[in-house]
Amino acid sequence: MSKKDEKEKQVSEEECVGKDTAQEPDNADKEEKTVSEEEKLKEELKAKHDAYLRLLAEYDNYRKRSTADKANIYADATARAIKEILPIGDSLDMALSSLENAPEEYKKGIELIVSQFNKSLEKLDVETFGEKGEPFDPKLHNAVMKIEDDTLDANVIAQVFQRGYKTGDKIIRHAMVQVANCD
């Protein structure tokens, strides 16, 4: 072989080697692109999954809040309706307490009406409070008078002017009372 042929062969081998080295980075680039695309897809999937979980939590909170709002609306509506009919109950109580000289049939009629009224309140889960002798609680009772009485303990209800009503923890009307021996 001539020197010229040898040089061409060498150049040709170098080109082949160069092509091989040039191909290796191409394969590495492809692998990098594949890995980076895979990572991007994993991150995107994770982001979508997190968004889905957040949306699910928001919906669950909305559902719970809606249920609580519905229950509160019912309780508020019941309380408003009962508050409007309480003066009728007060009138019935006054009528019952003033029946000393009335005929027996008249007394039984009023007692029956008062009994029906109280049963209706019980069906609506309405409780009465504010009885004579109970301890005074400013959260439940409205003290309009005070009295000093040695026969009663301190901060005890001496007289009830108007009974109080509540449904659950919701006060419909505070009891109007006279308190004995308040501090």
C-alpha positions in Angstrom: 0.0 0.0 0.0 1.1 3.4 -0.8 1.3 6.1 1.7 -1.5 7.8 0.1 -3.7 4.7 0.5 -2.7 4.3 4.0 -3.6 7.9 4.8 -7.0 7.4 3.2 -7.6 4.3 5.2 -6.6 6.1 8.3 -8.8 9.0 7.6 -11.6 6.6 6.7 -11.1 4.7 10.0 -11.1 8.0 11.9 -14.3 9.0 10.2 -15.8 5.7 11.3 -14.6 6.1 14.8 -15.8 9.7 14.7 -19.2 8.5 13.5 -19.4 6.0 16.3 -18.5 8.6 18.9 -21.0 11.0 17.3 -23.6 8.3 17.5 -23.0 7.6 21.1 -24.0 11.2 22.2 -27.1 10.9 20.0 -28.1 7.7 21.9 -27.3 9.4 25.2 -29.4 12.4 24.2 -32.3 10.1 23.4 -32.0 8.4 26.7 -31.8 11.7 28.5 -34.8 13.0 26.6 -36.7 9.8 27.4 -35.8 10.0 31.1 -36.6 13.7 31.3 -39.9 13.2 29.5 -40.7 10.3 31.9 -39.9 12.5 34.9 -42.0 15.3 33.5 -44.9 12.9 33.0 -44.5 11.6 36.5 -44.5 15.1 37.9 -47.5 16.0 35.8 -49.3 12.9 37.0 -48.4 13.7 40.6 -49.7 17.3 40.2 -53.0 16.1 38.7 -53.3 13.5 41.5 -52.8 16.3 44.1 -55.3 18.5 42.4 -57.8 15.6 42.3 -57.3 15.0 46.1 -57.8 18.7 46.8 -60.9 18.8 44.8 -62.2 15.7 46.6 -61.5 17.3 49.9 -63.2 20.6 48.9 -66.3 18.6 47.8 -66.4 16.7 51.1 -66.1 20.0 53.1 -68.9 21.5 50.9 -71.1 18.5 51.5 -70.6 18.7 55.3 -71.1 22.4 55.4 -74.3 22.1 53.4 -75.6 19.4 55.7 -74.8 21.6 58.8 -76.4 24.6 57.1 -79.6 22.7 56.4 -79.8 21.5 60.1 -79.2 25.1 61.3 -81.9 26.4 59.0 -84.4 23.9 60.4 -83.4 24.8 64.0 -83.7 28.5 63.3 -87.0 28.2 61.6 -88.4 26.1 64.4 -87.1 28.5 67.0 -88.7 31.5 65.1 -92.1 29.7 64.8 -92.1 28.7 68.5 -91.1 32.2 69.6 -94.2 33.5 67.9 -96.6 31.1 69.7 -95.0 31.4 73.1 -97.3 34.3 74.2 -100.2 31.9 73.7 -98.6 29.5 76.1 -98.0 32.3 78.6 -101.7 33.3 78.3 -102.7 29.7 78.9 -100.5 29.5 82.0 -102.0 32.7 83.4 -105.5 31.4 82.7 -104.7 28.1 84.4 -103.3 29.9 87.5 -106.3 32.1 87.8 -108.9 29.3 87.8 -109.4 29.1 91.6 -113.2 29.8 91.6 -114.0 28.6 88.1 -116.2 25.5 87.5 -114.4 22.2 87.4 -115.2 21.5 83.7 -113.7 24.9 82.8 -110.5 24.0 84.7 -110.2 20.6 83.0 -110.7 22.2 79.6 -107.9 24.8 80.2 -105.6 22.0 81.7 -106.2 19.9 78.6 -105.3 22.8 76.3 -102.1 23.5 78.3 -101.3 19.8 78.2 -101.7 19.7 74.4 -99.5 22.8 74.0 -96.7 21.3 76.2 -96.9 18.0 74.3 -96.6 19.9 71.0 -93.5 21.6 72.3 -92.0 18.3 73.4 -92.5 16.8 69.9 -90.5 19.7 68.5 -87.7 19.0 71.1 -88.4 22.2 73.0 -87.5 22.2 76.7 -88.7 24.6 79.3 -86.5 26.0 82.1 -86.6 28.6 84.8 -88.4 27.0 87.8 -88.5 28.4 91.3 -85.6 27.1 93.4 -83.2 26.5 90.5 -79.8 28.1 90.7 -79.6 31.4 88.7 -77.7 31.2 85.4 -77.2 34.4 83.5 -76.9 32.5 80.3 -80.4 31.1 80.7 -82.2 33.5 82.9 -83.0 37.2 82.7 -83.0 38.6 86.3 -85.5 41.5 86.4 -85.7 41.8 90.2 -83.8 40.7 93.2 -84.9 40.0 96.7 -83.3 39.3 100.1 -84.9 36.2 101.6 -83.3 34.2 104.5 -85.3 31.0 103.5 -83.6 30.8 100.1 -80.0 30.1 99.2 -77.8 32.7 97.4 -78.4 33.2 93.7 -81.5 31.1 93.5 -84.6 31.8 91.5 -87.3 33.1 93.9 -90.1 33.7 91.4 -90.6 33.1 87.7 -92.4 35.7 85.7 -92.0 34.0 82.3 -90.6 30.5 81.6 -87.7 30.1 79.3 -87.6 27.8 76.3 -84.7 26.2 74.4 -84.2 23.6 71.7 -80.9 21.8 72.0 -78.3 24.4 72.9 -80.2 27.2 71.2 -82.1 29.5 73.6 -85.5 30.5 72.1 -86.4 32.8 75.0 -84.6 33.5 78.3 -86.6 32.9 81.5 -87.6 36.2 83.3 -87.0 35.7 87.0 -86.6 37.2 90.4 -83.3 36.2 92.1 -82.8 35.8 95.8 -79.8 36.8 97.8 -77.6 37.7 94.7 -74.1 38.7 95.3 
